C-alpha cells in the first residue's frame, strides 16, 4: 500500500526544513537563516508510532511576482495537491503575519486536513504567543521547537490522526503487481495501453497529461497482473506541463505497491539525470526492476545501435546491473511480446527461496576459491549463511566479526550467489551477524 503523504508548507524562514530534518532523522534539507533557501520540494520518509509516511519539505509560499517566488509557490501548490495531510508551520516569535493569512487562505481552498504547528516556541513562557494563531481557523495551534525537538510528538500525533484509513487490496498473492515509472513523455501511458490492448489512459505528446494513477487488473495466459500507471498529476497551469520533479513522488507511490517496476527510458532522447534518480527509488525500495527502452521504432539504427545503447545504460545505471533491458515500441507494439514473460521471470526471482544447504555450499566454495582479505592481521570467517526473506531475497552471514566484511568482498559473494541461482531482475541484500560461541 502507498504510504500517506505529508506536505510541510508555510512562508519562508519559519523553520520548515529544520522540522523536516527532525522528522526524517537526517539533515537532508538545507537549513539556513535566509528566506527562500529551500526552493524545490525535498522528499523523505518518516515514521511515528508504527505509521510510515512520505514527507515533503517545500519552498516557502510567498506572494510576489519575482520569478523565484513564483516558482516556489508553484512547487508548494504541487506538494499540496499530492498531500494527504498538510503541516502548516508558522513562526511563534514573529507572530501572525499577513503572509500567514495568505497561506491559510490557500490551504482552505485545498480542502485537505491541516495541522497547525507554531514553531520557535522554545519554552513555556512563549506559549502566550499561540493565541493569535487561533484566528487562522486551522484548529488548535500546537507549540513546537524544531531546533530543540519540543512538541514534535504532539504534532505528529495530530498528523497521523488525519491519515486516510488504509484497506488491504484484494489481490491474490500470486498476482503480479507492476508499475511503470519514468519522467514525463517517455511513453508510460502508451505502454499501458499497448499492454492492455485498449486506450485505457489519455495519450498525448504533452508531458503530464495523465491525471491520476489507477490500478488496472488483467489476466494473460492464466497469470493475473495488476498494472499501476503512474504518469501525470492534476494540472493547475503550465507549470504542470513544464516541471518534471513531480514524477519522483508519483514514482514513490507506485513503487510501494509494486512487486516489479518498469523503469521507462525514451529511446529517442536517451538517458538524462532524472531517469537515474527515479530508478534509484525503485532500487532502494528493493523492488524487482526491468529497464524498458521505449520509442525504439523511431530511433535511427545501425547494427551497433542496440549494443551501444545497452552499454550506455550499464554505464549510467551501474547500481542496476542485475536489471534486464527490453527494447520496444509501445506505439507499434514492436518487441512488446517480450515484456510480460520478463515481468513474470523477475517476479519469480524476487520471491525465490534457496535451500540453506545449497546456499552454504556456494558460500564455502566461494571462500575457498578466493579467501576473504585480512585487515590488520584479522581475517573474516564465515561460519554459515541462511536466507531470511524474499522480495527482495535477503541473506544473513554469521561471521566472527561483521566489521571485517569489506564491500568488495560482499559484492564478490553476491556475484557468486547470482551465478548459481540467477536472481535476474531483483536486488539481493546481504547482512552480517556475529556468531556467538555456544
N, C-alpha and C positions, 0 to 999 in steps of 0.2 A: 504494500500500500504506500502511496505517496505520503510523504511527511507534510504536516501543516507548515505554512509559510508565515513568518512574522516579518513585517517591514518596520524598521525604525525610521521615523520621519520627524521633522522639526526644522525650524530656521537654523542657519549656520551658527556654529560655535556654542551650541548648548550642551555638548558632551556626548553626542550620539556615538561617535567612534569609540570613546572610552567605555561606554556601556556595552557596545557590540563586542569589544575585546574581552570584557569581563564575562560575557555570556558564553562566547565560544572558547574561552580559556586560552587564548593565544593572541599575540599582538599582531593581528592581521591588518587591521585598519591603521592608517597613519594618524597619529594623534599629535596635533599641533595647535597652538593657541592663536591660530589665524583663521578667520571665517573662510569657508569655501575650500578647505584643504581636500576634503573627500568629494570629488567631483562626480564620480560614477558610483554605480551600485557595487558593493562588495558582498560576496556571499559566504556564509559559514554555516556550520552545523551546531546546534545547541541541544542540551538535554536538561530536563528538570523533572524530578520525581518520576523517572522512567518514561517521561514523554519526550520523544525525539522530534526535532523540528528543524527546518531550514530558516535562516535569518538573513535579512538583507540590511546592510548599512547604506543609506542613501546620502547623496549630497544634500546640503541644506535647501529647503524650499524658501526662496527669497524672491519677492516681487521686483520686477525691473526688466528693462529691455536689452540690457547688455548681453551679448551672445553667451557668455559663460553662465550667467544667471538663468537664461532661457534653457540652456542645455541641462543644468542641474534640476530645474523644475520639471523638465520632460522626463528625466531619469526617475525622479521621485514619483511622477504620475504612473510610470510603468510598474514600479515596485508596488504601489498602492493597488493597482489593478490586479496584480498577481497574488497579493497577500490574503490570507485567511483572517489574520488579526493585525491591527496596526498599533504600534507602540509609539505614542506621541510624546516626545521629550521637550520640555520647556526648562528655562533657566530660573531657579529659585532666587538667585542673587539679583538678577536683572529685574525680576518681577514680570508681570503681564505686559506684553508689548502689542502694538498693532499688528506686527508680523505674526505673532502667535494667533491672533484672532483671524487673520487671513488663512493661516494653515488650518485652523479649526473649521473654517467655512468650507475649505476644500474637502476635509475629511467627512464632514456631514454629507456632502454630495456623494461620497463613495459608498455610503450605506454599509460600511464594514464595521465590525466590532473594534472599538478604540479603547486602549488603556492609556491613561494619562500619568506620566512619570515626571515629577518635579525634581530636576537634578540640582546638584551642588548644595544640597541640604546636609551639611556635614555634622551638625549637632542638633540636639533637641530644641535649643533656643531659636534656631532658624525656622522651625516649623510654623511659626506665625505667618511666614511668607506664603503658605499654601493657600490661604483663604481667597486671595484674588482670583485664583485659577478656577474656582467653582463656577465663575461667570462664563467659562467657556462651554458649559453644558456637556462636559465629557464624563460626568460621574465624579466619583471621589478621587481627588489627586493623591498620588502615592509619593511620599517623600523618599528620595534616594540620593545616594552619593556614588557616582560612577568611579570617582577617584579612590574611595575607601571601601566600596562594596556594600555600603549600608543600604538596607531596604530592598536589595535586589530580589531576595527570596519572596517578599510580599508582592513585588511587582510581577515576578514570574508565576506565582500562584494565580494571580488575576489573568495573566496572559493565557495559561493553559486551560483556565476555566472556559475560555471562549473558543477553544479548538473545536472544529466540527467533529461530530460523532462518526467514527470510522466503522465501516462494515467490511468484514472479510468478503472477498469475492467468492463466487460460487463455482469457480472453475475446478475441474478435477486436477489432481496432482500430476497427471500425465499430460495435461495441456501445456503446450509450449507458448509462453508469453514473450513476444519480442517487440522491441521498439525501433523506430527509425529516427536517428538523430543526425544533426548536421546544421551548418549555418544556413541562413535563408537562401532560397533559389538554387539549391543543389539538386532539386527534383524529388524531395521526400514525398510530396503528395502524389506526384505522377507514379512513383514506385508503389505507393499504397494501392492506387487504382489498378496498376498493372498486375499486382499480386492477386487482388480480389476479383479482377476481371470486370470491373464496372467503375463508373465515375462516382466513387464514394465521397471524395473531397474536392473542393474547388482547386482548379489548377490554373495558374496564371504566370506570366513572366515577371510579375511584380513580386518582389520579395515580401514575404509575410502575409500572404493572402488567406491562409488557413486560420480560422478564428479560434477553434478550441481543439483540445486533444480528446479523442473519444476512443474507447476500446471497441474493437470490432472482432468478434469471434467468427471463425470459419473452419471448415474441415477439408482436408485434401488428402486423398488416398488413405483414408482411415485414421489420419493423425489430426487431432484437434489443436488449433492455434488460436491465439489472440494477438492481433496486431494493434500496436499503440502508435497512433500518428501524433507527432509532437509539434507540428510545424509552427504556425504563427501565433500571435497574441491578438487580443481585441485592439483595434486601432482607435486612436484618438486624433490622428493627424498625420502629417507627412513624416514626423519623427519615427512613427512605427514602421514606415516603409524603409527608412534610411538606417536605423540602428540595427546592429547585429548582436548587441550584448544580451538582449532578452533571451536569445536562444540557449544560453547557459542554464538559466533557471528552468526553462521548458525541458531541456535535456535531463536535468537532475530529476525532475518529477517523473519523467518517463522511465529513466533508468531504474528508479527504486521499485517499480512494479514489474520489471522485466527479468526474464531468465537470460535472454540473448539480446544483444544490442547491435544493430547495423549502423556503423559509422559511415555516412554517405559523403563522398567527395565529388565535386564537379570535375569530371574528366576534361572538359574543355578549358576550364580556368586553372586547373592544377591545385596544388596544396597551399593553403595560407595558414598563418599562425592560429587563427580561430579554430580551424579544423583540429589542430593538436590539443588545444585547450578543452574542446568538447569531448574528444576521445579520452582525454585524461580522466574525466569524471567517471566514465564507464570502467576504465581500468582500476581506478581507486576503489570503486564500489565492488570490484571482484566479479563483474558480470562476464559471461561469455561474449566474445566480440568477433564480428566479421567486418572487414573493411570493404565497402562497396563503392566502386568507381562507376558513377552514373554518366549518362550522356556520351557513352563511348562511340555511338554511331556518328557523332558529328566531329570526332577528333580526327585530324589528318594523320594518317598512319603509314608506316612502312613496316618491314619485317622485324624491326627492333623496338618499335614504339611501346609495346606492352611490357617488354622486359625492362626498358629504360624507366617506365613509369613505376613498375614494381620496385626497382632499385631506389627511386626517389622516396617511395612510401617507406621502405625499410630504413632509409637514412633519416627520415623525418619522424618516424614513429618507432624508434628503437625499443621503446617500452612495450610495444605491441608485436614483438617478433613472433609470438605464438598465434596471432590472428591471421586466418586465411584471407586472401584477396579475391574478390569476384568483380570482373569487368562486365558491365551490362548496359543496356539502354532500356529505361522504363518506357520511353516513347514508342520504340519499335518492338519491344519485348525480346530483343536480341540477347541471348545467353541467360534469359530470366529463369529458364528451367533448371539452372544450376543452383538457384538460391535456396529454395525450400529444403532440398536434401542436405545442403550445407548447414542450414539452421538446425535441422534435426541432429546432424552429426555433432555439432559443437554443443548442443544442449545435452546430449547423452554424455559427452566428455565432462561437461560441467557438473554432472551428477554422479560421475564414475567413482566407485569404491574399489580399491585394490586389496588383495589378500595381504595380511600382515606378513606372512612368511615370504611371499614373493617380494614385497617391498624391502624387507630386511636383506634378502639375497642381493637385490640391486645395490643397496647402500654398502653392504660389506664388499661386494665386488668392486664398487667404485673406489672405496678407501684403500683396497688392496692394490688397485691399478695406479692410483695417484694418492698417496698418503697426505693427510692434512699438513700444511706447513706449520712449523713451530714458531712460537712467539716468546722471546725472552727465555728460551730454554724449555718452555712448556708446549706440549703438543695436544691438539684436540683429540679426544677419544669419543667415538660414537658407539654407545652400547647397544641401542636398538631404536627402531622407528615404528611409528604407528600413525594411521590416518584417523583424524578426529572429526572431520567434517567434509561436507560437499557444498557446492555452489558458493564459492569455488572449492575444489579439492584442497584440503588443509592437512598438513602433516606436522608431527612433533618428533624431534630428535632428542633422545635422552643422552646427555653428554657429561663429561667430567667438569667442564667449565663453559657456560654459554658464551662468555666473552671471547673465547678462542675461535669461534666460527666467523671467519672473515667473509665479507660479502662475495668475493671472487670464488671462494670455495663453495659457498651456498649456491651460487649460480652454477657451478660445476655439477653439484648434486642434483639441482633442478633439471639440468640438461640430461643427466643420466636417467632420471625418472621419466622425462618426456620421451627419450629414445626407446624406453622399454614399453611404456603404457600409452603413449600417444599424447593425449590431452590437447589435441589440436583445438584451437579456438578459445581455450579457457586459461585464465591465470591460475597459478597454484601458489599456495602460501606455505612457508616453512618456518616453524618456530622451534626454539630450543628450550629444554628444561634440564636443570641439573639433576643427575641421578644420585640420590642419597643412598649411601651404603646401608644395607639392612643390618 
